[in-house]
Amino acid sequence: MQPKNLQRLLRALARQGLDVTYSNYTYSVRLTNNVDAPLAEVLLPEGFPIEAKALKQLANLANVRHPAGGCICRACATPDFHPGDAGVAIGSVVETVGQVIPAAVGSDINCGMRLHVADLTIDKFLAKRDFFVERMKGDYFFGTRDVTMTAHTMRALFQYGVPGWLDAVLDRPTGSVVKSNLEQLAQESERIFLGGSMDGDWKLAPEELVPNDGLVRDGGLATIGSGNHFVEVQRVDKVENRALAHAWGVREGQLAFMIHSGSRNVGKYIGGMWRDKARATWPKGLKYPESQIFPLSVHSHPELVASYLQAEATAANYGFVNRLLLAELLRLRLREVYGDVEAPLVYDLPHNITLPEDRGWVTRKGACPAHTGQPVIIPGSMGAYSYLMVGKGNPAFCNSASHGAGRVRSRFDLNRRGASQSEAELGLTGVDCITLREERRIEEAPAAYKPIQSVIDVQVEAEMVDAVARLSPVLTFKA
């Protein structure tokens, strides 16, 4: 079925320089003035808004090619598709050959999702809810957490990610993790995408975080971050695939803990530096691309491509450990308040990252890997269901899935008009949001997001993912 007023919409998009066609929930788009660029495909449920700005950003990204060699051979976007602040649409996925694009990942490198479950009933949890929340507010908001590390541990973290951090911590535990079950953490590394380890280089990290010796007290580590990042307590509301759920340790009635965060200031430091480097290495005398998106070519600067990928991996390693520590602080408080709670990891995966796949690299910006049999975590808003899915490895969408529902209203719009709207209009009725900033609660209100069920259904129909379990929100920490 075609959306209403489709022809009127397509004519309006054509006036903005976009050649757009529609078939079976999929919009295909390219710049009108470049028929050589690959068509970029966007999967959108019927009735979802079609944002010209986001389509233009995706078409621009699909058009990126380096004059020395390198191109994009496939471009697509997942249903949480919406405009990005830095010129790249959220939900974009591109497969590149001969080039990498630092701006396509941006500065929130290895932002991703992490999910734990616990054999704790909702009634038992709520009985001590206030006690638990006050301790978590201290850790997440007031700096009572202790993630002090040795200089050696920080270098190992940046170099090797979770395995390097674990080895160093086993040699010399510091901070809160002296109370952790390090054997459990080691076993759980198998449930992290890529084992939580990429080919980093500690020398590429911010200098103040990798001193020669002594202790490091990093104010950014084990922090949630702003915007749509969160830590949420949930309940496993319904199991859809009992065999897989059992294999992953998930059962109806369990409590769950979902974490959405990334590499924080390290990602900003590395992402910003390499966007500038890519621009600076553009061939002298050649006009800048209209999109202001600058690739790095293997053909002209192979050493810079290698250096960028290692720098990105360095930030990604930090992101993996950041999510681990956010979860571990929560798990330690659970044990303090509720007794011996195991709360094992289900999975941890990134959704802002460049990875070697097939002929070259696949870069995902607000989209996660969804390879065959791989767990996929797709959160809704803090007033809606979230989903644990399994990937089906659909090559038409570069083995990817959405990383959430996607915004439908900007933070600016919510700040400007949201304060005058009722709790019901914002979707905040019954939402338990723990934050120190009332504007964050309004900016991230459920009314800001698209309906998650439609996002899930269209991806299941497109054979990108299948549902394993549905989770309902209990309370959400927003920084």
N, C-alpha and C positions, 0 to 999 in steps of 0.2 A: 504494500500500500504506500502511495506517495503522500508526503506531508501536504497539508492544505496550502494553497497559494504558492506551490513550488515554483511555477514559472515566473511569478512576480519576484520571488526571492532570487532566482538564478539571474534574472535581468539586472536586479540591483547589485548583485555581486560582480556581474560582468562590467558594470560601470566603474567598479573599483579595481579593474585589471585582473579579475580572476575568472578563469574558465572552469566552471563547476558543473558536474553531472551527478545524478542521483540514481541509485538502484539498490533495493533491498537493504535499507537502513545504512547504506554506505554512500558518503559523498566523496567524489573524486575531484581533486583540485590541482590546478597548476597556474602559473602566471601566464596571462594571455600572450605576452610578448616573448615567451620562450617555450616553444613546443618540444624542444630537445630535453627539457627537464623531466624527470620521472613524475608521473601522476602520484600525488599523495592521497591516501585513502583514510577517511575518518569514519569510524563506526559510531553512530548515534541513535539512541532509541527515538521512536516517533514521539513528537511533541517537545523534544528538547530544543532549546534555543540554538540558532545557528549564528555564531558570532563572527562577523566579517573580519574583525581584527585578528582573531585566532586563526582563521583560514588563511589570511594573508601571511601571518607569521610562519605557518606550516609550509605554504607554497614557497616562501623565501628560503626556508631551511632546505627544502628539497632541491632548490636551485643553486646551492652552494657548491662551488668547484674551484679548485686552485689552478691558476694558469700554468703552473709547472707540471700539472698532472694530479689526478685525484678527483673522485666524483662520489655522488650519492647514487646508489643503484636501487634503493627502495626506501620509501618514506611512508609512514602511516601514523595514526593517532588513535588512542583508546577512548572510550566513551566519557571519561572525566575531563575531556578536552576543553580548555579555556585559555584565554590570553595570558601570557607571561609578562612580568615586569621588565625583563631584560631582552625582549625581542624574540624569544623562543617560546612557543605555546607549551603549556603544561599538558602532558599526555603524548608528546611527540616521541616517535621512535624512528631512527634513521640507520640504515646500513651503509657504511662507507667503504670504499676501496681506494687505497693510495693516499688517504688523508684522514686526519682526525679534526674535530671541531670543539675546542675548549668551551666556547660559549653555549654549545648544545647541552652540556652538563651544568654549566654555571658554577656558582659558589657553594651550593648546598650539596657538596659531593658526598655520595653514599648516605644521603637521607634514605631511611628505610623503615621497615616494620619488624617488630619482634613480638612473639606471642608465647606466653606461659599459661599453663593450667594448674589448678590446685584442687585437691579433694577437700574442699571446704564449702559447706552449704551457705546459701545466701543468708539464712537466719543467723547462723553463727557469726558470719562476717558483720552483719549489721548490728549485732549485739554489742560489738566493741568498735563500731565504725568511727566514732568521734576520737577515741584513743589512738586508733591507727592513723587517722587523717592528720592529727596534730603532729605526730612524729614524721610523717611523710612531708608535711609542709615545711618542717624544719630542714629536712634533707634537700628538698627540691627548691625551696624558696628562700630560706634564711641562712643557708650556708653551714648548717650543722653537720653536713656530710663530711667524711674524712676520706679523701681519695689521694692522700699523700703517696708519692712514689719516689723511688730512687732515680737518679739520672740514668742509670743503666736500664731500669725498667721502662722508662720513657723512650729511650732509644730503641729498645727491643719492640715496643708497641708500634712505633712508626715503621720500623723495618719489616716486621713479620706479622703484625696484627695480633689476633687473639692468641695463637700458639706462642709467639715470642713473649707477649705479656705474661702468659701463664707460667712459662719456664722461669722468667725472671722473678715473678711473685713467689713461686715455690722455693726459690733460693733465698729470698728475703721478703717475707710478707710485711706490708706496711698498711696503715690506715684501717678502714673498716673491714677489709677483706681478710684480716687475720681471723675473723669469726666465720668466714665462708667455708663451705665444703668445696675445697679446690679440686678434689677428685671428681665431684659432680660437674664442676665447670669444665674440666678437661674432657669428660665424656660428652658433654653437650656441644662441644665445638664441632662435632660431626653433623649437628643439626643447624649449622650456620652455612649460608651460601658461600661456596668456595672455602669452607672451613674457617671463615673469618680472616683469611690471610691472602694478601696480594703482594706483589713484588715492589715493596716500598724502599725508601732510602731516608734514614733519619736526618741526613744532612740537608734534605729539602724541606724539613719542618721548620716552623718558626723558631728562631735561635734561642729565645728565652725558655723554650720548653725542652731543650736538649743540652743542658750545661755539661761540663766535663765531669762533674761529680756533685755530691750533696743530694739534697731532697728537693723535689719539685712539687709545688702546690698549685696546680692548674685550676684556675677559677672557672674554666669552661667545661671541664670533664665531668661527666655524670650530671649534665644539665639538659633540660628538655628543649629549650629554645622557644622562639616566639612564633607568631603566625598560626599555622594549622598543626603544629607539633603538639603532642600530648602524651600523657600516660593515663590509661583508662582501666578501671576495674569493670569487668564484664561477667556475665553468666552465660554458660553454654546452654542456649535456649532450645536448640533442636539439632539433632544429628541427621544429615541427609545421606551420607555414605558410611554405613556402619563398619564395613570392613576396613576402610582407610582410617576412619576415626579411631578405631581400636588400635590399629598399627601405630598411629601417631600419639596414642595415650589420651585421647579426647573422649569424654562421656557427657551425656546430658546431665545438667544439674551442677556440674563443676563451676568453680569460679575461674575466670581467665584474666590475664593481665596483658594488655596490648600497649606497646611502646612505639611511638613515631618520633624519631629524631635522627640527626646526622652528625656531620663532622664539625659543626659549630664554627668557631672563629678560625680554625685550621683550614676548613674548606673555603671560607671567605678569603683568607690569605693566599692560598694556592690558586683558587679559581680566578680571583681578580688579577693576580700576577700573570697568569697564562693567557687570559683574554688580551691583556696589554701586549704580551710578547707576540701573540699571533698577529695582532694589528701591526706591530713594529716590523715584522718580517715580510709584510706584503711587498711584492716587487716594486721597486722605486719606479716612478713614472706611470704606473698603471692606476687607473681610476679605482677608488675604493668601491666595493660592492654596495649597491643601494641599501641592502639589508643591514649593513655594518656588521655582518657575521663573517669572521675571518678564519679560514681553515689553516692547518699546517700540513704541508705536503711531504710525503715520503720521498718524492723525486727530487725536491730541492733542499729539504732540511731533514734528512732521516734522523739525525742526532737530536733535533728538537722534538720530533714526534716521540722518540723513545724517552726523552727526558720528561715530556708532558705526561705520558702514560705512567711513568714511575712516580711523578709528583702527585698525580691523581690517585694512584694506588696508596701513596703515603697518607693522604687525607682519608682515603677509604678505610685504611687500617684503624685510624683514630675513630672513625664513625662506628665501626664494628665494636670497638672496646667501649665507646661512649654508651651505646645501647645496652651492652652487657652490664655495665656498672649501674646504669639507671635501674635495670631489672634486679641486680643483686642488692642494691640498697632497699628496694621494695621487698625482696624476699627475706632479707635480714629482719626488717621490721615486722613482716608477717610472722616470723618465728618468735620474735620477741613478744608479740601481742597474742598470737593464737596457738603457740606451742610448736610442735615438730611438724612443720608443713614443708613438703618436698618441693612443690611448685616447679616441675620440670619444664624445660624449654620444648616447645613444639617446633618452631622454626624462626629464623632470622634472615631477611633478604633485603637487598638494596633496591631503590627505584630511581636513583640519579647517578648513572655510572656508564663508563665506556668499557665494553668487554670484547675480547677477540671471539668472533663467531663466523663460521663459514668462510667466505672469501676475504673478509677484512675485519671490520669492527661494527658492533651494534651499540649505538648510544641511545640510552633511554633517559628521558627528562619527565619525571612524574609518571613513569610506567615501570612495571616490574617484570623480570624474567618469568616466563610461564612455560618452561620446558616440560616435556612429557613426564608425568609422575611427580613433579616437583610441587611442594606446598606453596600456595600463593595466599597472601593476606590482604584483604580488601576492606578497609574500614569505611563505615558510614559516618555521618555527623554524630555529635555527642548526644543526639536525641533519636538516633536511628540504629538499626541493626548493623553489625559488621559481619564479615564472612571469612571463613577459612575455606579455601578452594584448592583444587588440584589442577596443575597445568596440563594442557593437551598438545602443546608444541605445534601450534598452528603457524606454518611458514608465511601465510598471507599477512600476518601481523607480527612477523619477526619473532615468533615465540614469546609474545608479550601479553600482558594484561594491564588493566587499570590499577592505579595505586589508591583509589578512593572513589568518591562520588563526583567530585569536581565542583568548583564554585559556580554559582549562578548569580551571585551578587557580590560586588567588590567590598573590601573592608572600608573604603572611603564612603561608599553608599550606606553601609550599615552604621558607620559612625555618624553620618550626616542625618540619616532618617530613623535609624534604629532606636535611638533613645526616646523617640516620640511614639513608638509602637508598643503594644501590650506584650506581655509574656507569651500569650497565646499566638499573636501574630508572628512573633519571632521564633515560635516553636520551642520556647524554653520552659513551658509548663512541665513540671515534674523532672526537669534536668538538674542533676546534682553536679555543679561545676565548681571545682576548688581552684580559686585564683585570687591573686592580690589586686587584680586590675579589672574593674567592672567593664571597661571598654573592650577587654579581650573577650569577655563573656558575650557581649553584643556582636563583636566582629565575627565570632565563630559560632553564632547561633545557628541552629538547624536550618532556619530560613535562608541562610547564605549558601546552602548546598543543594545539589540536584538530588532527586529521589534515588536512593541506593538500589532499590529493588529493580528498577528499570535498567540500571547500569549492569547489574548482575545478570539479569535475564537475557539481555541482548548479547552478552559475551558467551553465555552458555549456548544460545542458539547459533552463534557464529563458531562454535566449537573451539574457543580459545581456552576455556576453563570449565570445570564442573564443580558443583557445590559439595562440600564435605560437612560443614557445620555452620550454624547461624548463632551469633552471639548478641546478647542484648546489653546495653550500657547500664551500669550501676552508678558509677561516679567517675568524673574526669578531672585530672589535674592539667591546668593550662597556665603556663608561665606568664 
